[in-house]
Amino acid sequence: MIRLAVLALVALLAIRPDARAQRDAIFEPLPRNLDWRTVAQANNLHFTLVPHGRTNIVLVWGGISQGDALRFAAALSAARPIDEIQFYSGGGNLIESLKIGAEIHRGGFSTRVPDGARCISACNFMFMGGIVRSVDPNGSFEVHMFSDDWTDRLRHELVHPPHSVAEFNRRHPNAAIDPSEVENKIAAASAHAAAPGAPSDAADQPVDGSKPVPTTVTPLAPPAAAATTDGSKPVAPQGVTLDDLLINFAIDDDVKGIQQSSAQIAAVIARYLVEMRLSLDFLTTFAAIPNSSPRPLSRAELVQFNVVNN
């Protein structure tokens, strides 16, 4: 739990009625028990104004959602003069967090993870926008590898695969299949399946991000049934079905999407780290930490990566 001395009543009495109304629309009182459960259940960022002498502390808590960067900018405008910005967040939308960090940096504000608070995942990048950055001894700055919509898309694909060419093309317009080539592609895939160890056809299973190239394979007859020695009726091996072909192409397209998206995000983060004067070693470290298991950086790592500079 964060223990902050909130003098909200005194502050409100000193604010002009119009300014008070603006602040009431943006800020909310500090919850009685601001613990991790409360923070984790908040789907978007919340802003609490904490008077600090003649300036204010802006406490930012909750998850980061689409549109929070605009709301944050309004909070900054209403909170001035600002002493520093504090964070207690489990992360969320990466792009919004980068926008918020950039806004903090442009304003020349200081950032802090106070005692008892956690700053996880995308929260890291909001915090990094601070000109002066501090993590209190009992604050926790936790990192892990980023994820994106392509990963969720692949999970959905495995649970709900496409069952028609039209459905596949709607989901994967960049890898659309020509309906007139479907039979040829199924025949080619069946031939490969019947000949283990044969080299795969790059046109039928693209791996370089390009649109599949139609083949001109003549449809093949189904493989002969294997002979049995126990007198039972031979069972004809099953060829590749349309469903098999579509899920194969869908997964291939999703994996390429993940690869491309990951490279693009890594480039954006690298540029951001340079702009905020952090070590690029941070990118290497957090990329090796599983998304499902965020790890707090040690004090030595915080200093080494220049996450903290005060």
N, C-alpha and C positions, 0 to 999 in steps of 0.2 A: 504494500500500500504506500502511496506517496503521501508524505506529511508536509503540507504546504500551509503557510500562514496566509489565509485569505481574508482580506479586509474589504470585501466587496461592498458592504453597506456604506462605508465611509467614502469609497470611490464613487458610488452612484450619486451620492448627495452633492458631489462636486461637479457633476457632469451636467451640461445644458440639456433641457428636455429633448431637443431634437437629436442631439448626439447620443443621449441615453437610449432613445427609441431605436436608433441604428445599432447600438451595441447589444441591446436586448434581442434583436433579431439575429445576431451572429453568434454571440457568446452564451454559454450556459453555466450555471453554478457548478463548482467542483462536486462530483458525487460524494456522498458521505463515506462510502468505501470504494475508492478507486483502486480495485485490484485487477489481477490478470483476467479473471472471469468476465468482469464488466468490460474491459478493453476488448477482449476477444469476441464478445457478442455484438460489439458496435460495428456495423457494416460500412460506415463511412466515418470520416474524420469529424471530431468534435473539438471545439475551441473554448477554453476557459481562460478568462482574464484574471491575472493575479497581480494586484497592486504591489509595487516594490519601490518604496520611497516616492520619488516624483516620476518614476517610470513604471512600466508594466512588464510582467512576464506573460508570455502567451504559452499556455500548455496545450499541446496538440496530442489528442489521444483517440484511439479507435483504428479501424481498418481504413485503407485508402481505396476510394472508389472513383469511377468516372465522374468528372466535374468537380472534384475536390480541390484542384489547383485554382480554379476560379473562386471558389468559396474561401480558400486560404488567402488569396490576394485581397479579398474584401475584408477579411479579418485583420490582416496586417495594416490596411489603411485605417481601420477603425480603432486599432489598439495603440497607435503612436501616442507618446514616445515609448519605444520598446527597449527594454534592457537586454532580454535574451528570449530565445524560443526553446521550449523544452518538449521532449517527445516521450510518449508511451504508446507504442504501436506494434502490432504484429505484421505490418506490411500490407500488401495488396497490389494495386495497379502500379506497375513499374513506370509507365510513361507519366502518370500523374505525379509520382514521387520525384521524377527527374525535373519536371516543371516546377514543383514546389521548391526543390533544392536550388534551382537556378534563380527563382524569385528571391529566396533568402540571400543568395550570394550578391545579387544586384543591389539589394538593400543594405548590404554590409552588416548583417545581424550576426550575433553569436548564437550558437546552439549548444544544447546540453541534454544528456540522458541522466536524469536525477537519480538519487538513491532510491532503490525499490522499483525502478522502471525498467522495461525491456524495450529495445529498439531492434526489431527483427526484419530481415528480408528487405523489402522495398523501403521500409523506414530508414534503412542505412543511408539511402541516397538523399532523402530529405535532410537528414542530419548533416551530411557532408557539405551542404551548401553554406554552412556557417563559416564566417571569416575566422572566428575563434571557436574551437570545438572542444568540448569537455565531456568526459564520461565520469560521473562520480564513482567513488570506490565500490558502492553497492548497486550501481547501475549495470545493466547487461546489454552489450552490443553484439547481436547474434547474426551470423551470416550463413547463407547456403546458396547453392546453384539456382539460378532463375529458371522459371518454367514459362510457357506461353500457351496461347490458344491452340497451337498445332498439336501439342501433347494431349490436350483434352479432346481434340478432334480425332486423334488416333484411337484413344480409348473408346470413344463413341462408335468409331468405325468397326471396332472388333465386336462390340455388343450389338450394333445395328448395321450390318453390312448392306451395301446396295444390292438389289435383286433384279435390276433391269439396267439396260444400257442408258436409258433416258435418266434414270435416277443417278447413275454414276456420273454422267456428263453434267448433270445439274450440280452435284457436289464438287466435281473436279473439272471445271471448265478448261483448265490449262493442260489437262491430260485426257481430253475428250477422245472417245473411241468412235471411229467411223462404223455405223451399224452394218454397212455392207461388208466389213472385214471381220466381223465377229466369228463367223464359221471358220475362216482360215486361221484366226488366232487360237481358237479352241483346238483345232486339229493340230496346230504346231505345238501347243502346250501339252496335248495328249501324247504326241510323239516323244517329246522330251521326258515326260513322266514314265513312258514305257521303256526308255533307254537310260537307266541310271548311269550317272557319270558323264553323260553327254554334255558338251558345252551349252550354256543357255543362250537363247536368241536375244540379242540386245534389243531388237525391235519389239519383241513381245514382253520383255522385262526391262524397261529402261531404268538406268541407274544414274544417269548424269543430269537429270532435271529436264531433259528435252521431251517434247511430245512424242508418244510412241509412233513409229513409222509403220504404215501398213505393209504387211507381207503378202507374198503371192504364193503361199503354200497351198498345194492341192489337198483338200480334205482326205484324210486317210481312213481306211476301214478299221473298225475296232480290232485291237490285238486279239489273237487267237486265245481260246481258253486254255489254261494250263492243265496238263494231264494229271490224274490222281492215281494213287496206287492202292487205295482202300475200297475201290468199287463205287465210291460216291460220285455224284454228278459233278463234272467240272464247273467251277464258278468263273464266269467271264470277268476279267478285270475291268474296273470302272474307269472310264475316260474322264478327262477334265470337263467339268460342267461350266455353265455360264456363271453360276455363283462363285465357283472356284476362280475363274478368270477375273471377275470383277473385284473380289476381295484382294486378290494378288495385286492388281493394278492400283486399287485404293490405298493399300498399305504402302506400296512403293511411292505413290505421290505424297502421302502424308509424311513418310520418313524424309523425303527430299525437302518437304516444306519445313520440317523441324530443323534440318541441317542448315538451310538457307536463313531461316528466322534466327537461329542461334548465332550464326555468324554476324548477322546484322545487329542484333542486340549487343553482342560482345563488342562490336566496333563503337556503338553509341556509348556504352558504359566506359570503354577505354578513353574516348574523347572527353567524357564528363570527368573522369578521374584526373586527367591532365589539367583540365580547366580549374578543378578544385584543389589542385596541387597535392594529390595523393599519389602514393606509389602504385605503379602498375602491377606490382607483386600482389596487391590486394585481389586483383582480378584472377590471378593464377590460383590463389589460396581458396577463394570462395567457390571457384568453379569445380573444385575437387570435393566439396562438401555436399552430400545428398540433399535434395530438396526436402525430403521428409524428416531430416534430422539436423536442424540448424545448430550451429556451435558458437558459443560465446568466444570472442577473441580475448586473448589474455592481455594484460596491461602492456607486456612487451610487444605484442603484435600491434596493438593500437598505436603505440609509438613508432614502431618500425614502418608501418604503412602510412604514417602521418594522418591517421584517422583522428587522433587527438593532437592538438598543437598548443595546449595550455596546461 
